[in-house]
């Protein structure tokens, strides 16, 4: 259906752009550098979209080692901006800290 094609295109575009951005960040890190990622699962075209799981996988794919994981329930919504009607409410945010070690040759790890 048209909705499924749109959803697939939006998801693929988002994940491709996030992969590129995260890999660019990793390329700028010093030895044992860290990336802190704050995410929340969402919905896309009314369907669940496990953003946190996808981005965690991208960070690990780029050579990251998860060193800290925190989950915070979002209780107050007073400062949130208005979201599109098809977007779900993000009930919790996930904080992941990934550490990236350099390869023994002295070059940053490849992804």
C-alpha positions in Angstrom: 0.0 0.0 0.0 1.0 3.6 -0.4 1.3 4.0 3.4 3.7 1.1 3.6 5.9 2.4 0.8 6.0 5.9 2.4 6.8 4.3 5.8 9.6 2.2 4.3 11.1 5.2 2.5 11.0 7.4 5.6 12.6 4.8 7.8 15.3 4.0 5.3 16.1 7.7 4.8 16.3 8.3 8.6 18.5 5.3 9.3 20.8 6.0 6.3 21.3 9.6 7.5 21.8 8.6 11.1 24.3 5.9 10.1 26.3 8.5 8.1 26.1 11.1 11.0 27.2 8.6 13.6 30.0 7.2 11.5 31.2 10.7 10.9 31.2 11.4 14.6 33.1 8.2 15.3 35.7 9.1 12.7 36.5 12.3 14.7 37.0 10.6 18.1 40.3 10.2 19.9 41.4 6.8 21.2 38.8 5.5 23.7 36.5 8.4 22.7 32.8 8.2 23.6 29.5 8.9 22.0 26.5 9.6 24.1 23.2 8.9 22.4 19.8 9.9 23.8 16.9 8.2 22.0 13.3 7.4 22.3 11.2 4.9 20.4 8.6 6.4 18.2 6.0 5.6 15.6 6.1 6.1 11.9 2.9 6.4 9.9 1.1 5.1 13.0 3.3 2.0 13.3 5.8 1.3 16.1 9.4 2.2 15.1 12.1 1.0 17.5 14.5 3.9 17.1 16.6 3.0 20.1 17.3 -0.5 18.9 18.2 0.6 15.4 20.6 3.3 16.6 22.2 1.0 19.1 22.9 -1.4 16.3 24.4 1.3 14.1 26.8 2.4 17.0 27.9 -1.2 17.6 28.3 -1.8 13.9 30.7 1.2 13.8 32.8 -0.5 16.5 31.2 1.0 19.6 31.2 -0.9 22.9 28.3 -0.1 25.1 29.6 1.1 28.5 26.5 2.6 30.0 22.8 2.3 29.5 20.2 4.4 31.3 16.4 4.6 30.9 14.4 7.6 32.1 10.6 7.6 32.2 9.2 10.9 30.8 6.7 12.1 33.4 6.2 15.8 32.4 5.2 16.9 28.9 4.8 20.6 29.6 7.9 21.6 27.5 7.4 19.2 24.6 6.7 20.7 21.2 3.6 19.7 19.3 4.0 16.5 17.3 2.4 15.3 14.1 -0.9 13.5 14.8 0.5 10.2 13.5 3.5 10.4 15.9 3.2 8.4 19.1 4.1 9.7 22.5 7.6 8.9 23.6 7.2 7.5 27.1 10.8 7.1 28.0 14.2 8.1 26.8 17.2 5.9 26.6 20.8 7.1 27.2 23.5 5.0 25.7 27.3 5.7 26.1 29.5 3.9 23.5 33.3 3.8 23.7 35.4 3.5 20.6 39.0 2.2 20.8 41.5 2.7 18.0 42.9 -0.3 16.1 46.4 -1.4 17.2 47.9 0.2 14.0 47.0 3.6 15.5 44.2 4.3 13.0 40.7 4.7 14.1 38.5 1.6 13.8 36.9 1.1 10.5 33.1 0.7 10.1 
